[in-house]
Amino acid sequence: MNFGAFIIGDEILSGKRADKHFAKLAELLAARGLRLTWVDYLGDERARLAAAFRRSFASGDVVFSFGGIGNTPDDHTRQAVAEALDVDLVLHPDAEREIRARFADVQAPPGAPAWPSPEHFQLGTFPRGVDIVPNPFNRIPGFRVRDHHFLPGFPQMSHPMAAWALDTFYSHLFNRRPPVDRALLLTGPLAYESALLDLMERIVAAYPMLRLFSLPSIGEDGQRRHLELGVEGDPALVDKALGEIRAEVEARGIAWTERP
């Protein structure tokens, strides 16, 4: 299965806040022998969000969406999901229970209506037919549907929620066949990508189950230092493919060392 992420918020796109979700989700997946396939950054624009969700629902991917599930006018994720699924928004009974528990011992400010207020319950108004994702930080839940997990934008809330979702629903995918990656560090006048495209294309065609990567390194002086050329995937196939790469670069007179 492919794992993807939506990171939502005008504040991310404007640079007012730095994204902390991409790196953390990649870390959570890697710790379980999985990897992140794609990431989309989106602003708080309902029509664009709904279109993106329609595409991702149709993909069959596992998706984590961070941000935009609050109750302020600039939050559009809940409404966009409902639009993408062609359903209405309703107060989820499990979300209502969690919100009531969250405010059970909290006194409203003097002169304010009793808590939880109708505005608080808006936080549990989700597209019809979803399940909640529990929030261990403050009990205000997210929601999930069709292998999509819609979480708050606050990392201290959403990251434990993402870990819970992975461990609860996808443990059967963990570490099924841990991939490895091996690479050669190529140096010299012929150690550049354009000169090795034919070799790369041949390896990709011969080993479609592997991921080939090519990473040039440039020093502070602007000069090329080396080209890291390698493959990632099943250990046996990686060893075989790297052997072919090594034989070819040697035949071309390119100096190499294996990456530590």
C-alpha positions as CSV (number, residue, x, y, z in Angstrom):
1,M,0.0,0.0,0.0
2,N,1.1,3.6,-0.7
3,F,1.1,6.0,2.2
4,G,0.5,9.7,1.5
5,A,-0.1,12.9,3.4
6,F,-2.0,16.2,3.1
7,I,-0.5,19.1,5.1
8,I,-3.1,21.8,5.2
9,G,-3.1,25.4,6.2
10,D,-2.5,28.9,4.7
11,E,-0.1,29.5,7.6
12,I,2.2,26.7,6.3
13,L,2.1,28.0,2.7
14,S,2.8,31.6,3.8
15,G,5.7,30.6,6.0
16,K,4.1,31.8,9.2
17,R,4.5,28.4,10.6
18,A,7.0,25.7,9.7
19,D,5.7,22.2,8.8
20,K,6.6,19.6,11.3
21,H,4.3,16.8,10.0
22,F,6.3,15.6,6.9
23,A,9.4,14.6,8.8
24,K,7.5,13.1,11.7
25,L,5.2,11.0,9.6
26,A,8.2,9.7,7.6
27,E,9.8,8.8,10.9
28,L,6.8,7.0,12.2
29,L,6.5,5.0,9.0
30,A,10.2,4.2,8.8
31,A,10.1,2.9,12.3
32,R,7.5,0.3,11.2
33,G,9.3,-0.7,8.0
34,L,7.0,1.5,5.8
35,R,7.7,4.6,3.7
36,L,6.0,7.8,2.7
37,T,5.1,7.8,-1.0
38,W,3.8,11.4,-1.5
39,V,3.0,14.6,0.3
40,D,0.7,17.5,-0.9
41,Y,0.7,20.9,0.7
42,L,-2.7,22.7,0.4
43,G,-4.1,26.0,1.6
44,D,-7.5,26.5,3.3
45,E,-9.5,26.5,0.1
46,R,-12.6,24.3,0.3
47,A,-13.0,23.6,-3.4
48,R,-9.3,22.7,-3.9
49,L,-9.4,20.5,-0.8
50,A,-12.5,18.7,-1.9
51,A,-11.0,18.0,-5.3
52,A,-7.8,16.7,-3.7
53,F,-9.8,14.4,-1.4
54,R,-11.8,13.0,-4.3
55,R,-8.6,12.0,-6.0
56,S,-7.0,10.4,-3.0
57,F,-10.2,8.5,-2.0
58,A,-10.1,7.0,-5.5
59,S,-6.5,6.0,-5.2
60,G,-6.8,3.4,-2.5
61,D,-3.8,4.9,-0.6
62,V,-3.5,5.3,3.1
63,V,-3.6,9.0,3.8
64,F,-2.9,11.2,6.8
65,S,-4.3,14.7,6.6
66,F,-3.0,17.3,9.1
67,G,-4.9,20.5,9.8
68,G,-8.1,22.3,9.1
69,I,-10.5,20.3,11.2
70,G,-11.2,23.1,13.7
71,N,-14.4,25.1,14.1
72,T,-13.3,28.5,12.9
73,P,-14.3,30.0,9.5
74,D,-10.8,29.4,8.0
75,D,-11.0,25.6,8.7
76,H,-12.5,23.7,5.7
77,T,-11.2,20.2,5.9
78,R,-14.4,18.6,7.5
79,Q,-16.6,20.3,5.0
80,A,-14.4,19.5,2.1
81,V,-14.3,15.8,3.0
82,A,-18.1,15.8,3.3
83,E,-18.3,17.4,-0.2
84,A,-15.9,14.8,-1.6
85,L,-18.0,11.9,-0.1
86,D,-21.3,13.6,-1.0
87,V,-22.6,13.3,2.6
88,D,-23.7,15.8,5.2
89,L,-22.1,16.8,8.5
90,V,-23.5,15.4,11.7
91,L,-22.4,15.4,15.3
92,H,-20.7,12.1,15.8
93,P,-21.9,10.3,18.9
94,D,-18.4,9.1,19.9
95,A,-17.0,12.6,19.4
96,E,-19.8,14.0,21.5
97,R,-19.0,11.6,24.3
98,E,-15.3,12.6,24.1
99,I,-16.1,16.3,24.1
100,R,-18.4,15.9,27.1
101,A,-15.7,14.0,29.0
102,R,-13.1,16.7,28.1
103,F,-15.2,19.5,29.7
104,A,-16.8,17.5,32.5
105,D,-14.7,19.1,35.2
106,V,-14.0,22.4,33.4
107,Q,-15.9,25.5,34.5
108,A,-16.9,28.1,31.8
109,P,-15.6,31.7,32.4
110,P,-18.0,33.9,34.4
111,G,-20.9,35.0,32.3
112,A,-20.3,32.5,29.6
113,P,-22.8,29.6,28.8
114,A,-22.1,26.3,30.4
115,W,-19.4,24.1,28.8
116,P,-19.3,22.2,26.6
117,S,-20.9,24.8,24.4
118,P,-22.5,24.4,20.9
119,E,-19.2,25.7,19.5
120,H,-17.3,22.9,21.2
121,F,-19.6,20.3,19.7
122,Q,-18.8,21.7,16.3
123,L,-15.4,20.1,16.8
124,G,-17.1,16.7,16.7
125,T,-19.3,17.5,13.7
126,F,-17.9,15.2,11.0
127,P,-19.0,13.8,7.7
128,R,-21.7,11.2,8.1
129,G,-20.4,7.6,8.3
130,V,-16.9,8.2,9.6
131,D,-15.1,6.8,12.7
132,I,-13.3,8.9,15.2
133,V,-9.5,9.0,15.9
134,P,-9.0,9.4,19.6
135,N,-6.9,12.3,20.8
136,P,-4.8,11.5,23.9
137,F,-3.8,15.2,24.3
138,N,-7.2,16.8,25.0
139,R,-9.9,14.2,23.9
140,I,-11.0,16.4,20.9
141,P,-11.0,13.7,18.3
142,G,-10.1,13.5,14.6
143,F,-11.9,11.2,12.2
144,R,-11.1,8.5,9.7
145,V,-12.8,7.1,6.6
146,R,-11.6,5.0,3.6
147,D,-8.1,4.7,5.1
148,H,-7.9,8.5,5.4
149,H,-7.1,9.9,8.8
150,F,-8.0,13.5,9.4
151,L,-6.0,15.0,12.3
152,P,-5.5,18.4,14.0
153,G,-2.7,20.7,12.9
154,F,-1.1,20.7,16.3
155,P,1.8,18.2,16.3
156,Q,1.5,17.4,20.0
157,M,-2.0,16.1,19.2
158,S,-1.7,14.7,15.7
159,H,1.5,12.8,15.9
160,P,0.4,10.4,18.7
161,M,-2.9,10.1,16.8
162,A,-1.1,9.1,13.6
163,A,1.0,6.5,15.5
164,W,-2.2,5.1,17.1
165,A,-3.8,4.7,13.6
166,L,-0.7,3.0,12.2
167,D,-0.5,0.5,15.1
168,T,-4.2,-0.1,15.2
169,F,-5.0,-0.6,11.5
170,Y,-1.8,-1.3,9.6
171,S,0.4,-3.5,11.8
172,H,0.0,-6.4,9.3
173,L,2.1,-4.3,6.9
174,F,4.9,-3.6,9.4
175,N,8.4,-4.9,8.5
176,R,7.1,-7.5,6.1
177,R,10.2,-7.4,4.0
178,P,12.5,-4.7,5.3
179,P,14.1,-2.9,2.3
180,V,17.8,-2.2,2.1
181,D,19.7,0.4,0.1
182,R,23.2,0.2,-1.2
183,A,25.1,2.7,-3.3
184,L,28.4,3.4,-5.0
185,L,30.1,6.8,-4.7
186,L,31.4,7.5,-8.2
187,T,34.2,10.1,-8.9
188,G,36.0,11.4,-11.9
189,P,35.2,13.2,-15.1
190,L,32.6,10.7,-16.2
191,A,30.8,10.4,-12.9
192,Y,27.8,12.6,-13.8
193,E,24.2,11.7,-14.3
194,S,23.9,12.5,-18.0
195,A,26.8,10.2,-18.8
196,L,25.1,7.3,-16.9
197,L,21.5,7.7,-18.0
198,D,21.6,4.6,-20.3
199,L,22.9,2.5,-17.3
200,M,20.2,3.9,-15.0
201,E,17.4,3.2,-17.5
202,R,18.7,-0.3,-18.1
203,I,18.7,-1.0,-14.3
204,V,15.2,0.5,-13.9
205,A,13.8,-1.7,-16.7
206,A,15.5,-4.9,-15.4
207,Y,14.5,-4.4,-11.8
208,P,11.1,-2.7,-11.7
209,M,10.6,-3.7,-8.0
210,L,13.6,-1.7,-6.9
211,R,13.9,2.1,-6.5
212,L,17.0,3.6,-8.2
213,F,18.4,6.8,-6.8
214,S,21.0,9.2,-8.1
215,L,22.3,11.9,-5.8
216,P,25.0,14.3,-7.0
217,S,27.1,16.0,-4.4
218,I,28.5,19.5,-4.9
219,G,31.0,21.1,-2.5
220,E,31.0,24.6,-1.1
221,D,33.2,25.7,-4.0
222,G,30.6,24.6,-6.5
223,Q,32.7,21.7,-7.8
224,R,31.3,18.2,-8.2
225,R,32.5,15.9,-5.4
226,H,30.9,12.6,-6.3
227,L,27.8,10.9,-7.6
228,E,25.9,8.5,-5.3
229,L,24.2,5.9,-7.4
230,G,22.3,3.1,-5.8
231,V,19.2,1.0,-5.5
232,E,16.7,0.2,-2.7
233,G,14.4,-2.7,-2.1
234,D,14.6,-6.5,-1.6
235,P,18.1,-7.3,-0.4
236,A,18.8,-10.1,-2.9
237,L,17.7,-7.9,-5.9
238,V,19.6,-5.0,-4.5
239,D,22.8,-7.0,-4.4
240,K,22.3,-8.3,-7.9
241,A,21.5,-4.9,-9.4
242,L,24.4,-3.2,-7.6
243,G,26.7,-5.8,-9.0
244,E,25.6,-4.9,-12.5
245,I,26.1,-1.2,-11.8
246,R,29.6,-1.9,-10.4
247,A,30.6,-3.9,-13.4
248,E,29.4,-1.3,-15.8
249,V,31.1,1.7,-14.1
250,E,34.4,-0.3,-13.9
251,A,34.1,-1.1,-17.6
252,R,33.7,2.7,-18.2
253,G,36.8,3.5,-16.2
254,I,34.9,5.3,-13.5
255,A,36.4,5.2,-10.0
256,W,34.1,4.0,-7.2
257,T,33.9,3.2,-3.6
258,E,30.9,1.6,-1.8
259,R,29.0,4.0,0.4
260,P,29.5,3.1,4.1
